[in-house]
Amino acid sequence: MLFGKTTIGRPAPHTKCFEAIVMVGIVLSAAACYPLINLGLSYAPPLRFAGTRVILAGVCLLGFCLSSGRRIWPSENLRRWIVPFGLVATTLTFGSMFLAPAFTGAGLAAVLGNTQPLFIIILGTVFLGERLTAGKLFALVLGITGVVVLAFPSIGASGSRVLIGDLLALGVAANAAVASILIKRSRPGASLIPFTGWQLVAGGIPLLLISAIAEQGHATKWQPAYLAILITLAVAGTALTTVGWFWLLQRYEAGRLSILLFCVPITGLTLAAIIQGELPTVLEWIGVGVIMAAVGLALCDSRAAARAEAKSGTAIAVGNAP
């Protein structure tokens, strides 16, 4: 398993390999997300693009439930949370994600957009009772430092950077973190896929409604390239990634799991090198090294905590033996 022991306190039915594949898929998808968004914005206005993406993703998940014989509605206690959760996890998060590039520079957006672990660790400590260990805190500081180093050359390079753009980029991380904490507290279990599907649809509708008012006169170019981008972002970048992330959150401590999200900017840098031939600079190599140190420290801290917990459990069991 990624972090030793699951947070639900029982052996996981899935293997360590499968969990690692899910996390790798999430990181790859998140890294490819912004380049695809930038390409797609030349075909459709941001809010309409965002709303179409998430509604299509939700429909795909609900269609999967129908075709596989799963129940299409989540459990009764979760149904009342579909709209509120959709507004936070989908409307605010994706709306900010698609609007931010128009107001702020790419470098600053990269820094603010990758601060989600900071919010998750703070919220997890306050609302989930997760321990804020020295190792976790140091890993967090290292991770954010690495992201700043990676983005440093382009911070301030764009004249379009304004306060509203900074807040939008920061809002992406903050809203996504709140959604992660809420889904962990709710423990959807077997309702995970239908709940995710419905909240994506519920959160996408306001985006399209706002677009109908604010983006009048901006036509969508329904060309094959746009359809390919839209489907890729909806299925791989939203439906599968969201379900995968929410599934992992049910199994691991949110704060420790979030440290792995620092791998996203590294993966984006790697993809740029492979696809566009952009070799990393010395400063970027330093940023990569700092982030990898943060991830490694988080893994070591998690495994140490798991061993300590196992030892404590053994000691209690021995102490209670007749």
C-alpha positions in Angstrom: 0.0 0.0 0.0 1.1 3.6 -0.6 1.3 4.5 3.0 1.4 1.2 4.9 -1.9 0.9 6.7 -5.2 2.1 5.5 -7.1 4.7 7.5 -10.2 2.5 7.9 -8.3 0.1 10.0 -8.7 -3.2 8.0 -6.8 -4.9 5.3 -7.4 -3.4 1.9 -8.9 -5.8 -0.8 -6.9 -4.1 -3.5 -3.2 -4.6 -4.0 -0.4 -2.1 -3.5 0.3 -2.1 -7.2 -3.3 -1.1 -8.2 -3.3 1.7 -5.7 0.0 3.0 -7.1 -1.4 2.8 -10.6 -4.4 4.9 -9.6 -2.2 7.6 -8.0 0.1 7.7 -11.0 -3.0 8.1 -13.3 -4.2 11.0 -11.1 -0.8 12.7 -11.3 -0.5 12.2 -15.1 -4.0 13.5 -15.7 -3.6 16.5 -13.5 -0.3 17.4 -15.2 -1.8 17.2 -18.7 -4.9 19.1 -17.6 -3.8 22.7 -17.9 -2.1 22.3 -21.4 -5.3 20.7 -22.7 -7.4 23.5 -21.2 -5.3 26.1 -22.8 -5.7 24.4 -26.2 -9.4 24.0 -25.7 -10.0 27.7 -24.8 -9.3 28.6 -28.4 -12.5 26.7 -29.3 -14.9 27.6 -26.5 -15.3 30.2 -23.7 -14.0 29.1 -20.3 -17.2 28.6 -18.3 -19.0 26.9 -21.2 -15.9 24.7 -21.7 -15.8 23.9 -18.0 -19.5 23.2 -17.6 -19.6 20.9 -20.7 -16.6 19.0 -19.4 -17.9 18.2 -16.0 -21.5 17.4 -17.1 -20.1 15.0 -19.7 -17.9 13.4 -17.0 -20.9 13.0 -14.7 -23.0 11.5 -17.5 -20.3 9.0 -18.2 -20.1 7.9 -14.6 -23.9 7.6 -14.4 -24.0 5.7 -17.7 -21.4 3.3 -16.2 -23.6 2.7 -13.2 -26.5 1.9 -15.5 -24.6 -0.4 -17.9 -22.9 -2.3 -15.1 -26.1 -2.9 -13.1 -25.0 -0.6 -10.2 -27.5 1.6 -8.5 -27.6 5.0 -10.1 -28.6 6.9 -7.0 -26.3 7.3 -3.9 -27.5 6.3 -0.5 -30.3 8.4 1.0 -28.1 10.2 3.5 -25.8 11.4 0.7 -28.5 12.6 -1.7 -29.1 15.9 0.2 -25.4 16.7 -0.2 -25.3 16.4 -4.0 -26.0 20.0 -4.8 -23.9 21.6 -1.9 -21.0 19.3 -2.7 -21.3 20.0 -6.4 -21.2 23.7 -5.9 -17.9 23.5 -3.9 -16.2 20.6 -5.7 -17.3 21.3 -9.2 -18.8 24.8 -9.8 -16.3 26.8 -7.8 -13.3 24.5 -8.4 -13.6 24.1 -12.2 -14.9 27.6 -12.7 -11.8 29.0 -11.0 -9.6 26.6 -12.9 -10.8 27.7 -16.3 -10.9 31.4 -15.5 -7.6 31.8 -13.8 -5.3 31.6 -16.9 -7.0 34.7 -18.3 -6.1 36.9 -15.4 -2.7 35.7 -14.0 0.6 34.5 -15.2 1.3 30.9 -15.7 4.1 30.8 -13.1 2.1 32.3 -10.3 -0.9 30.1 -11.2 1.3 27.1 -11.0 2.4 28.0 -7.5 -1.1 28.9 -6.2 -2.8 26.0 -7.9 -0.4 23.5 -6.4 -1.0 24.6 -2.8 -3.8 22.0 -2.3 -1.7 19.9 0.1 -1.3 22.9 2.4 -5.1 23.3 2.6 -5.7 19.6 3.0 -3.2 19.2 5.8 -4.6 22.2 7.7 -8.2 21.1 7.2 -7.4 17.5 7.9 -5.8 18.4 11.2 -8.8 20.6 12.3 -11.7 18.5 11.0 -10.4 15.0 10.7 -8.2 14.8 13.7 -5.1 13.9 11.7 -1.8 14.4 13.4 0.4 17.2 12.2 3.8 15.5 12.6 7.1 17.3 12.2 7.9 15.1 9.2 4.6 15.9 7.5 5.0 19.7 8.1 8.6 19.6 6.8 7.5 17.7 3.7 4.8 20.3 3.1 7.3 23.2 3.4 9.7 21.4 1.1 7.0 20.7 -1.5 5.7 24.3 -1.7 9.3 25.5 -1.8 10.0 23.2 -4.8 6.9 24.5 -6.6 7.9 28.1 -6.1 11.4 27.3 -7.4 9.9 25.6 -10.5 7.6 28.6 -11.3 10.0 31.3 -10.2 11.3 32.3 -13.7 7.7 33.0 -15.0 6.4 34.7 -11.9 5.7 38.3 -12.9 6.5 37.6 -16.5 2.9 38.2 -17.7 1.4 41.7 -17.5 -2.1 40.2 -17.1 -1.5 39.1 -13.5 -4.0 40.8 -11.2 -5.4 40.2 -7.8 -8.6 38.5 -9.1 -6.5 36.0 -11.1 -4.4 35.2 -8.0 -7.5 34.6 -6.0 -9.0 32.4 -8.7 -5.8 30.2 -8.8 -5.7 30.0 -5.1 -9.4 29.2 -5.1 -8.8 26.1 -7.2 -6.6 24.6 -4.5 -8.8 25.7 -1.6 -12.0 24.4 -3.0 -10.5 21.1 -4.1 -9.1 20.7 -0.6 -12.5 21.4 1.0 -14.0 18.8 -1.3 -11.4 16.2 -0.4 -12.1 16.7 3.3 -15.9 16.6 2.8 -15.7 13.3 0.8 -13.5 11.7 3.4 -15.9 12.6 6.2 -18.9 11.4 4.3 -17.5 7.9 3.6 -19.6 7.3 0.5 -18.5 3.6 0.2 -20.6 1.8 -2.5 -22.2 5.2 -3.4 -18.9 6.7 -4.5 -19.5 6.5 -8.3 -23.1 7.6 -8.4 -22.5 10.4 -5.9 -19.5 11.7 -7.9 -21.5 11.5 -11.1 -24.5 13.4 -9.8 -22.4 16.1 -8.1 -20.5 16.7 -11.3 -23.8 17.2 -13.2 -25.2 19.4 -10.4 -22.1 21.5 -10.3 -21.8 21.8 -14.1 -25.3 23.2 -14.6 -24.6 26.6 -12.8 -21.4 26.9 -15.0 -23.5 26.6 -18.1 -26.2 29.0 -16.8 -23.6 31.6 -15.9 -22.0 31.1 -19.3 -25.3 31.7 -21.1 -25.4 35.1 -19.4 -21.8 36.2 -19.2 -20.5 34.6 -22.4 -23.1 35.6 -24.9 -21.6 36.2 -28.4 -18.8 33.7 -27.8 -19.5 30.7 -30.1 -18.2 27.2 -29.5 -16.2 25.8 -32.4 -17.3 22.1 -32.4 -14.3 20.9 -34.4 -12.8 17.4 -34.1 -9.8 18.8 -32.2 -12.1 20.4 -29.6 -14.2 17.2 -29.3 -11.0 15.2 -28.7 -9.8 17.6 -26.0 -13.2 17.7 -24.4 -13.7 13.9 -24.2 -10.2 13.4 -22.9 -10.6 16.0 -20.1 -14.1 14.7 -19.3 -13.4 11.0 -19.2 -9.7 10.7 -18.1 -9.2 14.1 -16.6 -12.4 14.3 -14.6 -14.5 11.1 -14.3 -11.7 8.6 -13.7 -9.4 11.0 -11.8 -12.1 12.3 -9.4 -13.4 8.8 -8.6 -9.8 7.5 -8.2 -8.8 10.4 -5.8 -12.0 10.1 -3.7 -11.4 6.3 -3.5 -7.9 6.7 -2.3 -9.0 9.3 0.3 -11.2 6.6 1.8 -8.2 4.4 2.4 -5.5 6.8 3.5 -4.9 9.8 5.7 -5.7 12.9 3.6 -2.7 15.0 4.6 -0.1 12.3 3.8 -1.8 11.4 0.5 -2.0 15.0 -0.6 1.8 15.3 -0.5 2.0 13.1 -3.6 0.2 15.9 -5.5 3.5 17.8 -5.5 4.5 15.3 -8.2 2.1 17.1 -10.6 4.4 20.0 -11.5 7.3 17.5 -11.9 5.2 15.4 -14.3 4.2 18.5 -16.2 7.8 19.5 -16.6 8.6 15.9 -17.8 5.8 15.9 -20.3 7.0 19.3 -21.7 10.5 17.8 -22.1 9.2 14.7 -23.9 6.6 16.4 -26.1 8.1 19.8 -26.8 11.8 19.0 -26.2 12.0 21.6 -23.5 15.0 20.5 -21.4 14.8 21.5 -17.7 17.0 24.4 -16.6 19.4 24.1 -13.6 16.8 26.0 -11.4 14.1 23.5 -12.5 16.3 20.6 -11.6 16.7 22.1 -8.2 13.0 22.5 -7.8 12.5 18.8 -8.9 15.0 17.7 -6.4 13.3 19.6 -3.5 9.9 18.2 -4.4 11.2 14.7 -4.6 12.8 15.1 -1.2 9.4 16.3 0.1 7.6 13.2 -1.3 10.3 10.9 0.0 10.1 12.5 3.4 6.3 12.1 3.4 6.5 8.4 2.6 9.2 7.8 5.2 7.1 9.7 7.8 4.0 7.7 6.9 5.7 4.4 7.2 7.3 5.3 10.5 3.9 6.3 11.8 2.4 3.0 10.5 5.1 1.0 12.3 4.6 3.0 15.5 0.9 2.4 15.3 1.4 -1.3 14.7 3.8 -1.6 17.6 1.4 0.3 19.8 -1.4 -2.1 18.8 0.7 -5.1 19.6 1.6 -3.7 23.0 -2.0 -3.1 23.8 -2.9 -6.6 22.7 -0.2 -8.1 24.9 -1.2 -6.0 27.8 -4.8 -7.1 27.5 -3.9 -10.8 27.2 -5.1 -13.0 30.0 
